[in-house]
Amino acid sequence: MVGMMLPSVTPTVMIYSLVAKKAARDGKTVAATGFFISGYILIWIGFSLLATISQYTLEKLEVLSAMMVSNSNILGGAILLIAGVWQKISV
């Protein structure tokens, strides 16, 4: 997941690097660009672990098949309701 998402953040990292350099010239302190990238990578690793553990658990409970198809009408309905609510809220 990290390998797929890291290239998309490159422009943001470049902008952050420029802002950090300008802040350093102005005598202000900001986190180093390496910390910015490390935080981004850690967040995606955490998300990947959460998604993997969730999928594994759902498969073991036989609610989700190995092909990631819902075996449960309740799970399918819950996903449909969550998607509908997500579309209606403004994020």
C-alpha positions, 0 to 999 in steps of 0.5 A: 500500500505504501509503495502505491501511495508514496508517489502521489504525495511527492508534490506535497512533500516538495511543497512542504520541503520548500515551506520548511526551508523558508521557515528555517530562513525566517528563524521558525522551527518546523518538522523536518521533511523526513519526519513528514514522510515518515509520518505518511508512511506510518499512517499507511502501514497502520491502515494496511495492517487494519485492513488486513486484520479486518479481512482476515477476521471477516474470512475466519468468521465466514462472513466474507469469502476468499474472493471478498464476496459477502456471505452475509445479508447483514454485512451486505446491508450494513455496507450499503447503509454506510455507503448511503450515509457517507454519500449524504454527509458532507466531508 
